[in-house]
Amino acid sequence: MTWYAFLLWGAFGGLLVEGLDFAAILRRRGTWPWTGRKTVRAAPYLTGMAIRMGLGGGLATGIGLSQQINTPMASITVGVATPLIVARLSELTDPQQGEGQK
């Protein structure tokens, strides 16, 4: 796969999670998240979605170009799991995190 294929499939994985979250909000509230008493403004919500897609696509691209994944489904999975992957990597690179677990 090419770098842009990894990017697009990873971004789709991030969008997949955001879409499921959005659908749950719609079902729970019965209206758009940015209407009603407890509102979320549309621009920050959509910006968050774009950030999640960018991070998922970027991480899938990096992992794909390092030849650790090579299929669209693997790229989607990386996009979905981006928050977990980043959290685990930060635990490995933060020396204070390791000390607290001893």
MARPA-637417 format. One record per residue: chain; y, z, x of N, C-alpha, C, O in turn. Coordinates in pm, 1 decimal. Atoms other than C-alpha are relative to their C-alpha. Layout:
N
(pt 'A', (Y, Z, X), (Y, Z, X), (Y, Z, X), (Y, Z, X))
...
end
This chain:
102
(pt 'A', (-118.2, 0.0, 84.7), (0.0, 0.0, 0.0), (123.5, 0.0, 88.5), (120.1, 45.1, 203.0))
(pt 'A', (-126.7, 4.1, -72.9), (357.2, -54.7, 107.0), (77.7, 130.0, -24.3), (43.9, 208.1, -113.2))
(pt 'A', (-78.5, -122.6, 12.2), (618.3, 219.6, 151.0), (64.0, 12.1, -137.8), (71.0, 121.3, -194.2))
(pt 'A', (-66.1, -8.9, 130.5), (795.1, 127.7, -171.4), (-100.0, 24.5, -112.3), (-62.8, 79.3, -216.0))
(pt 'A', (102.9, -32.0, 99.5), (466.5, 145.1, -365.2), (-26.7, 150.2, 0.1), (-36.3, 211.6, -106.2))
(pt 'A', (15.7, -145.2, -7.5), (412.1, 499.8, -239.1), (118.5, 69.6, -66.0), (101.5, 164.6, -142.4))
(pt 'A', (-122.1, -59.1, 54.3), (773.2, 580.0, -329.0), (0.8, -4.9, -152.2), (27.2, 95.8, -217.8))
(pt 'A', (-4.7, 16.1, 145.3), (750.0, 442.4, -682.3), (-109.1, 80.0, -70.4), (-82.7, 141.9, -173.5))
(pt 'A', (107.1, -77.3, 63.5), (411.4, 599.7, -762.5), (26.5, 149.4, 11.2), (0.4, 223.8, -83.4))
(pt 'A', (-34.4, -141.3, -14.3), (523.9, 935.8, -622.6), (111.8, 40.4, -93.9), (107.6, 148.3, -153.0))
(pt 'A', (-110.0, -27.1, 93.8), (846.1, 917.0, -824.6), (-52.8, 4.9, -143.1), (-7.7, 86.6, -223.3))
(pt 'A', (60.3, -3.5, 132.7), (637.9, 838.5, -1132.6), (-72.1, 132.2, -23.1), (-67.0, 187.1, -133.1))
(pt 'A', (65.8, -130.7, 12.3), (432.7, 1153.1, -1064.7), (99.9, 109.9, -31.1), (73.9, 195.8, -115.3))
(pt 'A', (-105.2, -97.0, 30.2), (753.1, 1357.8, -1057.8), (53.3, -16.8, -141.1), (77.6, 81.8, -210.6))
(pt 'A', (-48.3, 28.0, 135.5), (872.9, 1189.5, -1377.2), (-102.2, 41.8, -104.5), (-65.5, 86.1, -213.3))
(pt 'A', (106.8, -39.1, 91.3), (537.9, 1256.8, -1541.0), (11.3, 148.4, -35.9), (3.2, 185.2, -153.1))
(pt 'A', (-13.8, -143.5, 24.9), (581.4, 1632.4, -1501.4), (126.7, 29.0, -79.4), (124.7, 107.5, -174.2))
(pt 'A', (-126.2, -21.0, 70.6), (944.0, 1619.1, -1612.7), (-9.8, -46.5, -145.2), (44.4, 18.0, -234.9))
(pt 'A', (17.2, 50.2, 136.0), (848.4, 1411.5, -1916.9), (-80.6, 94.8, -86.9), (-48.9, 114.2, -204.3))
(pt 'A', (79.3, -97.1, 75.1), (584.7, 1662.3, -2022.0), (82.9, 124.0, -32.5), (73.7, 178.3, -142.6))
(pt 'A', (-88.1, -114.6, 21.7), (836.0, 1945.0, -1980.9), (102.2, -32.5, -109.2), (128.0, 49.7, -197.1))
(pt 'A', (-98.4, 43.0, 99.4), (1093.4, 1751.4, -2183.4), (-62.5, -6.0, -139.2), (-1.6, 37.4, -237.0))
(pt 'A', (68.8, 7.8, 129.1), (841.0, 1684.1, -2460.3), (-26.5, 139.2, -56.3), (-15.6, 160.3, -177.0))
(pt 'A', (23.5, -137.1, 45.7), (756.2, 2055.6, -2475.5), (128.4, 62.6, -53.6), (125.8, 133.8, -153.9))
(pt 'A', (-128.5, -51.4, 47.5), (1124.9, 2143.2, -2510.0), (33.3, -59.9, -136.4), (78.6, 11.4, -225.9))
(pt 'A', (-28.4, 64.9, 128.4), (1164.6, 1889.0, -2790.9), (-85.7, 58.8, -112.7), (-36.4, 82.3, -223.0))
(pt 'A', (87.6, -58.6, 101.5), (863.7, 2029.9, -2976.6), (42.6, 142.3, -34.5), (44.2, 180.7, -151.5))
(pt 'A', (-36.8, -139.6, 21.7), (977.7, 2389.9, -2930.6), (131.4, 13.2, -76.3), (142.2, 93.5, -169.0))
(pt 'A', (-133.3, -12.4, 60.3), (1342.2, 2336.3, -3027.9), (18.2, -87.9, -122.5), (98.4, -56.3, -210.3))
(pt 'A', (-14.8, 91.2, 112.6), (1302.3, 2048.4, -3269.5), (125.4, -86.5, 7.6), (160.9, -153.9, -89.0))
(pt 'A', (-121.3, 79.4, -19.5), (1615.5, 1884.7, -3127.6), (19.8, -22.2, 149.9), (-54.7, 30.8, 232.3))
(pt 'A', (-30.3, 25.3, -140.9), (1766.5, 1758.5, -2803.4), (38.8, 130.8, 70.1), (99.7, 217.5, 7.5))
(pt 'A', (-34.0, -124.3, -70.9), (1805.8, 2029.2, -2535.9), (150.4, 22.8, 12.4), (193.5, 136.4, 32.2))
(pt 'A', (-144.1, -13.9, -18.0), (2180.0, 1961.5, -2516.6), (75.1, 11.8, -132.3), (196.7, -7.2, -136.3))
(pt 'A', (-66.2, -27.1, 127.7), (2249.3, 2031.9, -2885.8), (-41.1, 138.8, -49.2), (-147.4, 188.9, -12.5))
(pt 'A', (31.5, -130.7, 56.4), (2259.0, 2362.1, -3072.4), (70.6, 112.9, 72.7), (159.1, 90.2, 155.1))
(pt 'A', (-65.8, -117.9, -57.6), (2354.3, 2716.6, -2974.4), (-26.9, 15.2, 149.3), (67.0, 23.2, 228.4))
(pt 'A', (35.0, -13.2, -141.7), (2167.4, 2749.0, -2644.8), (-17.8, -139.8, 57.8), (-127.4, -195.8, 53.9))
(pt 'A', (3.4, 138.7, -42.7), (2253.0, 2415.3, -2491.4), (-13.4, -12.5, 150.1), (30.7, 73.8, 226.0))
(pt 'A', (6.2, 43.8, -138.7), (2173.3, 2252.4, -2162.4), (76.9, -130.9, 2.9), (49.8, -220.5, -77.1))
(pt 'A', (-75.0, 126.2, -6.8), (2420.4, 1983.0, -2061.6), (-91.5, -111.0, 51.2), (-178.1, -88.2, 135.8))
(pt 'A', (87.8, 112.7, -31.8), (2261.6, 1641.4, -2030.3), (7.7, -38.9, 147.5), (-95.5, -65.4, 209.2))
(pt 'A', (-14.7, 47.1, -138.7), (2404.0, 1551.6, -1686.8), (-78.3, 86.9, 99.6), (-150.7, 31.1, 182.0))
(pt 'A', (79.6, -79.6, -94.3), (2257.0, 1852.2, -1496.2), (-150.0, -14.3, -23.7), (-228.2, -15.1, 71.3))
(pt 'A', (142.1, 15.3, 31.4), (1925.1, 1811.3, -1676.8), (-53.6, -130.2, 58.0), (-159.5, -131.9, 120.9))
(pt 'A', (42.7, 130.1, -51.8), (1901.5, 1442.9, -1588.0), (8.1, -5.9, 152.2), (-72.8, -72.7, 216.6))
(pt 'A', (-9.5, -6.8, -146.3), (2016.3, 1513.6, -1232.4), (-122.0, 71.5, 57.4), (-177.4, 29.5, 159.0))
(pt 'A', (121.3, -70.0, -42.8), (1732.0, 1762.6, -1197.4), (-122.2, -89.5, -5.5), (-207.1, -85.6, 83.6))
(pt 'A', (111.5, 94.4, 10.6), (1489.3, 1497.9, -1318.6), (3.2, -100.7, 114.9), (-100.6, -132.0, 173.4))
(pt 'A', (-13.5, 97.7, -108.6), (1624.4, 1249.0, -1063.0), (-36.4, 62.1, 134.1), (-99.8, -2.8, 217.3))
(pt 'A', (34.2, -68.7, -124.8), (1593.2, 1504.6, -782.4), (-150.8, 15.6, 10.6), (-208.2, -9.7, 116.5))
(pt 'A', (145.3, -17.1, -1.0), (1232.0, 1578.6, -879.3), (-70.1, -132.0, 30.4), (-167.9, -134.9, 105.1))
(pt 'A', (58.2, 131.3, -26.0), (1154.0, 1205.3, -881.1), (20.4, -40.5, 146.0), (-70.6, -94.1, 209.3))
(pt 'A', (-28.2, 34.4, -139.3), (1322.1, 1156.1, -543.0), (-85.9, 77.6, 98.0), (-136.8, 22.2, 195.4))
(pt 'A', (83.3, -81.6, -87.9), (1137.1, 1444.7, -384.0), (-146.3, -42.1, -6.1), (-213.3, -50.4, 96.8))
(pt 'A', (139.1, 45.7, 14.9), (802.6, 1330.4, -525.0), (-22.7, -134.1, 67.7), (-123.7, -154.4, 135.1))
(pt 'A', (12.3, 131.4, -63.8), (861.7, 974.1, -411.6), (10.0, 8.0, 150.9), (-64.8, -58.7, 222.3))
(pt 'A', (-15.1, -14.9, -145.4), (979.2, 1078.4, -66.8), (-121.3, 62.8, 64.7), (-166.5, 17.5, 169.9))
(pt 'A', (117.8, -65.7, -56.0), (687.0, 1310.9, -8.0), (-122.0, -92.5, -4.5), (-199.4, -97.5, 91.0))
(pt 'A', (111.4, 94.7, 9.6), (436.4, 1051.4, -131.6), (13.4, -110.3, 104.3), (-86.5, -154.6, 160.9))
(pt 'A', (-22.1, 102.5, -101.8), (593.9, 794.3, 100.2), (-36.7, 52.2, 138.3), (-105.8, -15.2, 214.8))
(pt 'A', (31.4, -58.3, -131.0), (571.9, 1024.1, 400.6), (-149.2, 20.4, 20.3), (-203.2, -11.7, 126.1))
(pt 'A', (144.2, -23.3, -10.6), (212.8, 1120.9, 330.4), (-74.7, -133.3, 2.4), (-173.0, -147.7, 74.9))
(pt 'A', (65.2, 130.4, 2.6), (118.5, 760.5, 252.0), (14.2, -75.6, 130.6), (-81.7, -135.6, 178.9))
(pt 'A', (-20.3, 71.2, -126.3), (273.4, 616.3, 566.6), (-72.0, 67.1, 116.1), (-97.2, 4.0, 218.8))
(pt 'A', (79.8, -67.3, -103.1), (88.6, 878.4, 770.0), (-149.6, -21.7, -24.1), (-233.7, 36.3, 44.5))
(pt 'A', (136.1, 43.1, 34.6), (-228.3, 730.1, 614.0), (-89.6, 114.6, -46.5), (-210.9, 111.9, -25.4))
(pt 'A', (79.1, -108.4, 56.9), (-336.5, 1053.8, 447.2), (-39.1, -29.6, -144.7), (-133.6, 29.5, -196.9))
(pt 'A', (35.7, 49.3, 133.0), (-339.0, 883.7, 104.9), (12.8, -151.3, 1.4), (86.1, -206.6, 83.5))
(pt 'A', (-11.3, 146.1, -0.3), (-385.6, 518.4, 16.3), (-18.2, -63.9, -137.2), (-40.4, -184.7, -146.3))
(pt 'A', (16.3, 55.8, 133.9), (-411.1, 477.4, -361.1), (115.8, 42.2, -90.6), (181.6, 142.8, -63.9))
(pt 'A', (-105.0, -39.5, 94.2), (-165.0, 483.5, -652.0), (-24.9, 138.4, -61.5), (68.5, 217.4, -75.5))
(pt 'A', (28.3, -129.8, 62.1), (-343.5, 781.3, -812.3), (28.3, 115.1, 96.1), (77.4, 220.0, 54.6))
(pt 'A', (-29.7, -103.6, -99.0), (-316.0, 981.0, -490.4), (150.8, 19.2, 12.1), (197.5, 132.2, 26.4))
(pt 'A', (-145.6, -9.8, -7.4), (56.6, 902.0, -476.3), (56.3, 70.8, -123.1), (148.3, 151.8, -111.2))
(pt 'A', (-43.0, -68.5, 122.0), (102.0, 1011.7, -838.3), (-30.1, 148.7, 11.1), (52.0, 232.1, -27.1))
(pt 'A', (39.1, -140.1, -15.9), (-83.6, 1333.5, -759.7), (95.3, 73.0, 93.7), (132.2, 187.5, 67.5))
(pt 'A', (-97.8, -60.4, -91.4), (149.3, 1402.4, -466.9), (132.3, 21.5, -72.9), (194.8, 126.3, -56.7))
(pt 'A', (-123.5, -15.0, 76.3), (448.4, 1342.6, -695.3), (-6.0, 116.6, -97.6), (91.2, 190.6, -112.9))
(pt 'A', (18.5, -110.9, 93.5), (309.7, 1586.3, -952.4), (-0.7, 133.3, 74.5), (57.5, 231.2, 27.7))
(pt 'A', (20.0, -125.2, -73.9), (223.3, 1848.4, -688.7), (110.2, 30.7, 100.8), (97.4, 126.5, 177.0))
(pt 'A', (-105.3, -18.4, -99.7), (545.9, 1820.1, -485.5), (49.8, 144.4, 11.2), (58.6, 194.6, 123.3))
(pt 'A', (-48.1, -137.5, -16.6), (677.1, 2171.9, -567.0), (-102.1, 90.9, 68.6), (-65.3, 173.7, 152.0))
(pt 'A', (103.9, -80.9, -61.7), (343.9, 2328.8, -471.4), (-16.1, -34.3, 148.0), (-29.1, 55.4, 231.4))
(pt 'A', (14.1, 42.5, -139.2), (314.5, 2123.9, -151.6), (114.7, 53.3, 84.3), (92.7, 104.7, 194.0))
(pt 'A', (-116.5, -48.3, -74.6), (668.4, 2213.6, -43.2), (-5.7, 151.5, 16.4), (27.1, 203.1, 123.3))
(pt 'A', (11.1, -146.1, -9.6), (610.8, 2582.6, -120.8), (-102.3, 40.0, 105.5), (-77.3, 131.1, 184.4))
(pt 'A', (104.2, -32.0, -99.0), (291.2, 2588.5, 85.8), (45.2, -34.6, 141.1), (19.6, 40.9, 234.9))
(pt 'A', (-49.4, 37.5, -132.6), (452.9, 2402.8, 375.2), (105.7, 98.6, 48.6), (110.6, 130.6, 167.4))
(pt 'A', (-103.2, -95.8, -42.0), (746.3, 2645.4, 375.0), (-63.4, 132.1, 41.2), (-11.5, 199.5, 130.1))
(pt 'A', (71.2, -120.9, -41.4), (501.4, 2936.8, 395.4), (-56.8, -15.5, 140.7), (-59.5, 79.9, 218.5))
(pt 'A', (56.5, 24.1, -132.7), (343.3, 2777.2, 700.3), (105.8, -3.0, 109.3), (78.0, 31.5, 224.2))
(pt 'A', (-103.7, 14.7, -101.9), (673.5, 2718.7, 876.1), (94.9, 118.6, 7.9), (173.9, 126.7, 101.9))
(pt 'A', (-88.4, -116.4, 0.3), (851.6, 3046.3, 787.7), (-72.1, 117.1, 65.3), (-166.4, 171.1, 7.4))
(pt 'A', (71.0, -107.8, -70.6), (751.3, 3311.8, 1043.8), (3.7, 133.1, -76.2), (-89.7, 212.4, -63.8))
(pt 'A', (-7.8, -126.4, 74.0), (866.5, 3597.5, 816.4), (-96.7, 2.5, -117.3), (-143.4, 109.6, -155.8))
(pt 'A', (98.0, 6.1, 108.5), (640.8, 3478.5, 533.1), (-135.7, 44.7, 50.9), (-205.3, 120.7, -16.3))
(pt 'A', (131.2, -35.0, -56.8), (336.2, 3512.1, 757.8), (-10.9, 147.0, 32.1), (-117.8, 205.7, 15.4))
(pt 'A', (3.6, -141.8, -34.1), (431.8, 3863.2, 870.5), (-17.1, 86.8, -122.3), (-82.7, 190.7, -116.0))
(pt 'A', (7.0, -79.3, 120.8), (466.3, 3987.8, 515.2), (-139.0, 2.3, -60.8), (-168.9, 89.9, -142.0))
(pt 'A', (133.7, 7.2, 58.1), (107.9, 3888.6, 433.7), (-101.9, 78.8, 79.3), (-215.6, 93.9, 34.3))
(pt 'A', (95.3, -74.1, -82.6), (-52.5, 4092.5, 712.4), (-21.0, 140.7, -49.4), (-98.5, 216.0, 9.6))
end
